[in-house]
Amino acid sequence: MPSDDSFVELMSRLRSGDDAAASVVFHRFARRLIGLARGHLDGHVRQKVDPEDVLQSVYKSFFLRHAAGDFELGGWDGLWALLTLITVRKCGRVNRYFRSAGRSAEAGGGLSGDEEDAGWQALASDPSPAEVAMLAELVQGLMTDLPERDRAVVTLSLQGYTVTEISEQLQRPERSLYRVLQRVRARLEADESSPPA
């Protein structure tokens, strides 16, 4: 995996409009983001909105906002967390759009031009800079408190690898990986339910 210096340099090139840098970022996460979108789009919605359409919208939003200086990313984990957040949000908006006002992707006749435009507008919404900063802070705090051995598990999980793939890469039993991820999930849920200081 590239060093933090190479990540910073890549993000700098990307901000200046370097197509090669954009290609590196795109290809690094495209397959996993398509899988994420496929899992978060309702089955009937996938008949009208392809997960690859979501992917294109995610990258368009990211590239435009990164060029505008909206994101400060600390590394590959932060970038993956941001792209994941954007993807899940876009899928949620598209799902809500098709569920609202009795719309059904299964209904015959397809979408009118106005409905199609509204569906694409649902794809276009992104997290605010404050939400991105909050997510980055959450991930950083979580990783800081973990033992080094468990950090690798969470890092790979955040990058979209399955427990089986992580087990193969780290040569650790799947059962122990599930325990690590359950502890992290419990901590996140406890942090979420505790009142702000």
Beta strands, then each sheet from edge to edge (+ up, - down):
end
